[in-house]
């Protein structure tokens, strides 16, 4: 029997409840519902009492999609794939992996498939909780994520992709502005508390963190503030929408060793070039200015011309700060 014959012979009659589907596919009930709502991966029937009912075909699709996601495929790209295309994609992955194991192909190091899958499920579960306006569940998932991951990994591998997905969903209309506001309110409190997890002596080097005039989305800045505290820096957080003159004055008053700005939305705000140019001109030459966020790409030419640092990831940002401290120690020794 060919693969096409095997696929066409899978029973499509709806008869399985969602908990049985979860057991057979290795997915959680929340995740299955989230995938249905956001990506339409399956379209279950409904019983007389409005319970979801799935077919063997639905179960096989969900199982293959989970495996494809474990292999690194993006859900948005595979959600609508026919069953035979999903199996072809998995066969290619297996073929590629076998060559890699034999030393014929070299891939960069990456997290394990189980780790990728766990993070993807966490993000999807958080998005589902946001869409359902389930504040308790969202807070619960945030706390669970912090238990499973180190803070740097949690911020870069969970929260950063979550914010990107949330922003895309709001702009596309699949989520309402109210959903984004609810998530932002909870994340602001959550991230604000993370800044005070570490104990400070008062002699730590300081970094001023904020967003410039016109930039009201502060979660990226809050993430940076929480992150630097782990590495022995004292974040001086100014909140969002701070004029260049005030940022420069704050850096002078607290003897900051660096300044960090988050640029997210709107990316085409005409005030950004003016604020960056003004701030850079007012900072001492030995005080580096870092910028990060989704709006950085729109101003890359200016950022390069002004000599502003724009690390591609939180990991690179931490490394730049480490080098800054090491260089200062060498100068003082």
URNOR-V973078 format. One line per field, one symbol per residue. psi: psi as a letter, one per 20 degrees, with the letter a starting at -180 (. if undefined). A space follows every 50 residues. Layout:
# URNOR-V973078
psi: ???
This chain:
# URNOR-V973078
psi: prhhhggiippjppiprhhggghhijqqgggggghgghilhrnqrqrhjk qppqrhggggghghgghhhhiiqphhhihjprghhghgghhhgggghhhg hjjhppqqqrqqhhgggggghgghhghghghikngghghghgghhhhhqr ggggghifgghghggggghghijiqrhhggggggghhggghhhhhjhqpq iijqqqpppaqrpioiojhghhggghghhhjjqopnpjarlpqgghgghg hggjlqirppqpofpqhjpihgggggggghhiqqhjoqpqqrriighikh gggghikqpmqirhghgggghghggghhghhi.
